[in-house]
Amino acid sequence: MNLLYLVAGDILTKKDSGVTLKILAKANALKDLGINTTVIGFSNSVEENINEFCSVKKINNINVFTAIENYLKEQGNKFDKILFRYPFADKELLELVKQHKDKIFFEHNTFEIEEAALVQKRHLKTLPFSLSPSYLSYWYKTNILKTNAEKEMGGDILKYAKGGICVTKELAAYEKKKCPSYKTYVVSNGSESDVEILKSNPLFTNTLKTFMLVGDNAPWQGFERIIEGLKKFKDKTVSIELNIIGVEKPSVQISGLPANCTLKFTCKSKNYFSDNNLQDYHLTFSTLALYKKGMQEAASLKLRDCMLRGFPVALAYIDTDVSENPSFAPYTLQFPNNNSAIDFNKVLSFYKSVSAIENYPEKIRELALNTFSYKVKAMQLKQILEAN
């Protein structure tokens, strides 16, 4: 099978981002299973070859979906199936899917209507006020009608697709609500298997060292829950250190922390594990405010990366692979998906229970490898593509 993996926008130009690494790793895993996979991105900013099977095409300020259609007119016959990382809805996307309805599988990673609304609101805040009809129309559509292109035509686009690959069961149900006839399949996110592993349990005396990996400064990271939790931590015999890696300037105010609690923000790093000496850390936090996107379930890349390195995880959502699997229970701490403060007494007790498990990093890694390595996920995807 010859598979084309399409990515609209500048995603692939951010070579060290978790999403780009995920796409490349997934393509590699599919190639190892005999699926000849080509990854093509379409960007306004750059044209380059990333490796022998992945490249970025510069679209020269035309509509990205028009650029994709032009490419498919020239090269489309080379491919048996198309896997398309779902972008936000657009009239040109609708026409594109109509033209290639027998080949296109969309890949879904978020609640598109809700995320489009958040993006639209953030964009509106960046625009200077104007009495122009275009600005007033955009303001009215965003704040009064509370609608967007995804809400208006997303369901119509899905009608013409071959099917949807969703990273959670919740997303599969969400897409079916948008389009009841849409065929959905669940293949959650994976992670690279050849990462370093913690060599031994890090020493714990009276300081609990924790960290959180983030891709951006999005509101659903839930930094405020951490800050409020640290403020309420009353145990003076223990210190808490928390390093949020991926954001230098937080969007929340940090004040009033106890003297024994430290919260710092660190810039992104390609080799974040070694650059931040994470082998000395005890546990990691995953996303803490997914409710702000109206979501209860996710398949976090960061969680998978950390568990493959042997870290126990505190999270505040249902993870597709982890939360309902009793084998993960000793190594995960589940918080509610709301705005309550993180209870660091529970975090401390959780780590003490994990550290009592002999060779726990190796056990977490083995469990993670068998559950969400890309080899496992690529096999699931291969079976879906070949059956349809």
C-alpha positions in Angstrom: 0.0 0.0 0.0 1.2 3.5 -0.8 0.0 6.0 1.8 0.1 9.8 1.6 0.1 11.5 5.0 -1.1 15.2 4.6 -0.4 18.0 7.0 -1.8 21.5 6.4 0.0 24.6 7.9 3.3 25.1 9.5 3.3 22.0 11.8 6.2 20.2 10.1 8.4 23.3 10.1 8.6 23.0 13.9 11.0 20.0 13.7 11.4 19.4 17.4 7.7 19.7 18.4 5.9 16.7 19.9 3.4 16.7 17.0 6.1 16.6 14.3 8.1 13.9 16.0 4.8 11.9 16.4 4.0 12.2 12.7 7.5 11.1 11.6 7.6 8.3 14.1 4.2 7.0 13.0 5.3 7.2 9.4 8.5 5.2 10.2 6.6 2.6 12.1 4.1 2.2 9.1 7.1 1.9 6.7 8.5 -0.9 8.9 5.2 -2.7 8.5 5.4 -2.5 4.7 3.2 0.5 4.1 5.1 2.9 1.8 4.4 6.2 3.5 5.1 9.7 2.2 4.5 12.7 4.5 3.8 16.1 2.9 3.3 19.4 4.7 2.0 22.6 3.1 3.3 25.9 4.5 3.4 29.6 3.7 6.8 30.1 5.3 9.3 27.5 3.9 10.0 24.7 1.5 12.3 22.0 2.5 13.0 18.2 2.5 13.0 17.0 6.1 14.1 13.4 5.3 13.8 10.9 2.5 10.0 10.5 2.9 8.9 13.8 4.4 8.9 17.3 2.8 7.3 20.6 3.2 5.8 22.4 0.1 5.6 26.2 0.0 2.1 27.3 -1.0 3.0 30.9 -1.9 0.0 32.6 -0.2 -2.7 30.6 -2.0 -5.4 28.7 0.0 -3.7 25.7 1.5 -6.4 23.3 0.3 -6.1 24.7 -3.2 -2.4 23.9 -3.0 -3.1 20.4 -1.8 -5.6 19.8 -4.6 -3.0 21.0 -7.1 -0.6 18.5 -5.7 -3.1 15.7 -5.8 -3.9 16.4 -9.4 -0.3 15.8 -10.3 0.7 13.1 -7.8 -2.6 11.7 -6.3 -2.6 8.6 -8.5 0.6 7.3 -6.8 -1.3 6.8 -3.5 -3.9 4.2 -2.5 -5.0 5.9 0.7 -4.6 9.4 2.2 -4.3 10.1 5.9 -5.0 13.7 6.5 -4.4 15.4 9.9 -7.7 17.2 10.3 -7.4 21.0 9.9 -10.2 23.4 10.7 -13.1 23.4 8.3 -13.0 25.5 5.1 -15.0 25.7 1.9 -12.0 24.7 -0.1 -11.5 21.7 2.2 -15.1 20.6 1.5 -14.5 20.6 -2.2 -11.2 18.8 -1.8 -12.8 15.9 0.1 -15.6 15.7 -2.4 -13.0 15.1 -5.1 -11.1 12.4 -3.2 -13.8 10.9 -1.0 -12.7 7.3 -1.8 -9.2 7.8 -0.3 -9.2 10.3 2.6 -9.1 9.2 6.2 -9.0 12.1 8.7 -6.9 12.0 11.8 -8.7 13.6 14.8 -6.8 14.9 17.8 -9.2 17.4 19.5 -12.7 18.8 19.8 -12.5 20.9 16.6 -15.5 23.2 17.1 -14.5 24.1 20.7 -10.8 24.6 19.8 -11.7 26.7 16.8 -13.8 28.9 19.1 -10.9 29.3 21.5 -8.5 30.2 18.6 -11.0 32.6 17.1 -11.4 34.4 20.5 -7.6 34.6 20.9 -7.2 36.0 17.4 -9.9 38.6 17.9 -8.1 39.9 21.0 -5.0 40.5 18.9 -6.9 42.7 16.4 -7.2 46.5 16.9 -10.7 47.7 17.2 -12.2 48.9 14.0 -15.5 50.1 12.6 -14.9 48.2 9.4 -17.6 45.8 8.3 -15.2 42.9 8.3 -14.1 43.5 11.9 -17.6 44.0 13.2 -18.8 40.9 11.4 -16.0 38.8 12.9 -16.7 40.3 16.4 -20.4 39.5 16.0 -19.8 36.0 14.8 -17.4 35.3 17.6 -19.1 36.9 20.6 -22.8 36.9 19.8 -23.5 34.1 17.3 -20.6 32.0 18.9 -20.1 30.2 15.6 -17.2 29.3 13.3 -16.6 27.5 10.0 -16.0 24.2 11.9 -19.4 24.4 13.5 -21.1 25.4 10.3 -19.6 22.9 7.8 -17.5 20.4 9.7 -20.2 17.7 9.5 -20.6 18.2 5.8 -16.9 17.7 5.3 -16.9 14.4 7.2 -19.8 13.0 5.0 -17.4 12.7 2.1 -14.4 11.2 3.9 -13.6 7.4 4.0 -13.4 7.5 7.8 -11.8 9.0 10.8 -8.9 7.8 13.0 -9.5 9.3 16.5 -7.0 9.3 19.3 -9.7 8.8 22.0 -13.1 7.0 22.3 -14.6 10.4 23.4 -13.4 12.0 20.1 -14.9 9.1 18.1 -18.3 9.7 19.7 -17.8 13.5 19.2 -17.2 13.1 15.4 -20.2 10.8 15.1 -22.3 13.5 16.6 -21.1 15.9 13.9 -21.8 13.4 11.2 -23.8 10.2 12.2 -22.8 8.4 9.0 -19.1 8.9 9.6 -17.0 5.8 10.2 -14.7 6.3 13.2 -11.9 4.1 14.6 -9.9 4.6 17.8 -6.1 4.5 17.6 -4.6 6.5 20.5 -1.3 8.3 20.4 2.0 6.4 20.7 5.5 7.4 21.6 9.1 6.5 20.6 10.4 3.3 22.2 14.1 4.0 22.0 14.3 6.7 24.7 16.5 6.7 27.8 15.1 5.1 31.0 15.7 6.0 34.6 18.5 3.8 35.7 17.3 3.6 39.3 14.9 5.1 41.8 16.0 8.7 42.3 16.9 9.5 45.9 14.2 11.1 48.0 15.0 12.7 51.3 12.9 15.8 52.1 12.5 17.3 48.6 10.0 16.1 46.1 11.1 17.1 42.6 8.4 17.2 40.0 8.0 18.5 36.4 5.5 19.1 33.7 6.1 19.1 30.0 4.0 21.5 27.9 3.9 22.3 24.2 2.5 25.8 24.6 1.0 28.3 27.1 -2.6 27.1 26.5 -5.3 27.6 29.2 -6.0 23.9 29.4 -2.5 23.2 30.9 -4.0 24.2 34.3 -1.0 26.0 35.9 -3.4 27.8 38.2 -4.4 24.5 39.8 -0.7 23.9 40.7 -0.2 27.3 42.1 -3.3 27.1 44.3 -2.2 23.6 45.5 1.3 24.8 46.4 -0.2 27.7 48.4 -2.3 25.2 50.4 0.6 22.8 51.1 1.2 23.0 54.9 3.8 20.3 55.5 7.0 22.2 56.5 9.1 19.1 56.8 9.0 18.5 53.0 10.0 20.8 50.1 8.2 20.7 46.7 10.0 21.7 43.5 8.1 21.9 40.2 9.7 22.7 36.9 7.3 23.5 34.0 9.3 22.9 30.8 8.2 24.5 27.6 7.0 28.0 28.7 9.3 30.8 29.8 6.7 33.5 30.6 3.5 32.0 32.2 0.1 33.6 31.6 -0.7 33.3 35.4 0.4 35.2 38.4 2.8 33.4 40.8 2.7 34.8 44.3 2.2 33.8 47.8 3.9 30.4 47.6 5.3 28.9 50.9 9.0 29.2 51.4 9.4 25.4 51.0 7.7 25.4 47.6 9.4 26.4 44.3 7.7 26.8 40.9 9.8 27.7 37.9 9.2 27.9 34.1 11.8 26.8 31.7 12.1 27.3 27.9 11.7 24.4 25.4 14.6 22.2 24.9 15.3 19.5 22.2 17.0 17.3 24.8 14.7 18.2 27.6 15.5 15.1 29.6 19.2 15.6 29.9 19.2 19.4 29.7 17.0 19.6 32.8 18.6 16.7 34.7 15.2 14.9 34.8 16.8 11.7 35.9 16.9 13.3 39.4 13.2 14.0 39.4 10.5 11.9 41.0 7.3 12.3 39.0 5.6 14.3 36.3 2.3 16.1 35.8 0.2 15.8 32.6 -2.6 18.2 31.5 -4.6 19.5 34.4 -7.5 21.6 32.9 -8.8 19.8 29.8 -12.3 20.7 30.9 -11.7 24.1 29.5 -11.9 22.5 26.0 -15.0 20.6 27.0 -13.0 17.3 27.0 -12.7 14.5 29.5 -10.4 12.1 27.6 -7.0 12.5 25.9 -4.0 10.5 24.8 -1.2 12.9 25.7 2.1 12.6 23.9 3.9 14.0 26.9 2.5 11.4 29.2 3.6 8.6 26.9 7.1 10.0 26.5 7.5 10.3 30.2 6.2 6.8 31.1 8.5 5.3 28.5 11.3 6.9 30.5 10.0 5.3 33.7 8.2 8.2 35.3 5.0 7.9 37.4 2.4 10.5 36.3 -0.3 12.7 38.0 -3.1 13.6 35.5 -6.5 15.2 35.5 -8.4 13.5 32.6 -9.2 10.0 31.3 -6.3 8.7 29.3 -7.4 6.3 26.6 -4.7 3.7 27.3 -4.0 4.3 30.9 -6.9 5.3 33.1 -9.0 2.1 32.6 -6.1 -0.3 32.6 -5.6 -1.6 36.2 -1.9 -2.4 35.4 -1.2 1.3 35.3 -3.0 2.1 38.6 0.1 1.9 40.9 2.0 4.4 38.7 -0.7 7.0 38.1 -2.4 9.6 40.3 -5.8 10.7 39.0 -7.2 14.1 39.9 -10.6 15.4 38.9 -10.9 17.3 35.7 -12.0 20.6 37.2 -10.6 23.8 38.7 -9.9 22.5 42.2 -6.4 23.0 43.7 -3.9 20.1 43.3 -3.5 18.3 46.6 0.2 18.0 47.1 -0.3 15.9 50.2 -1.8 13.3 47.8 1.1 13.8 45.4 3.6 13.2 48.1 1.8 10.0 49.4 1.5 8.8 45.8 5.2 9.0 45.2 6.1 7.3 48.4 3.9 4.4 47.4 5.5 4.2 43.9 9.0 4.4 45.3 8.3 1.3 47.5 7.9 -0.8 44.3 11.2 -2.4 43.4 12.7 -1.3 40.1 9.5 0.8 39.4 11.0 2.7 36.4 11.7 -0.5 34.5 8.2 -1.8 35.3 6.6 1.5 34.0 8.7 1.4 30.9 7.8 -2.3 30.1 4.1 -1.6 30.6 4.3 1.5 28.4 6.2 -0.3 25.6 3.6 -3.0 25.4 0.7 -0.5 25.4 1.7 2.6 23.4 4.9 2.2 21.5 4.5 3.3 17.8 5.0 -0.3 16.8 1.8 -1.2 18.6 -0.1 1.8 17.3 1.1 1.4 13.7 -0.2 -2.2 13.6 -3.6 -1.0 14.7 -3.7 1.7 12.0 -2.4 -0.7 9.3 -5.3 -3.1 10.0 -7.9 -0.3 9.7 -6.4 1.0 6.4 -6.2 -2.4 4.9 -9.7 -3.3 5.9 -11.2 -0.2 4.3 
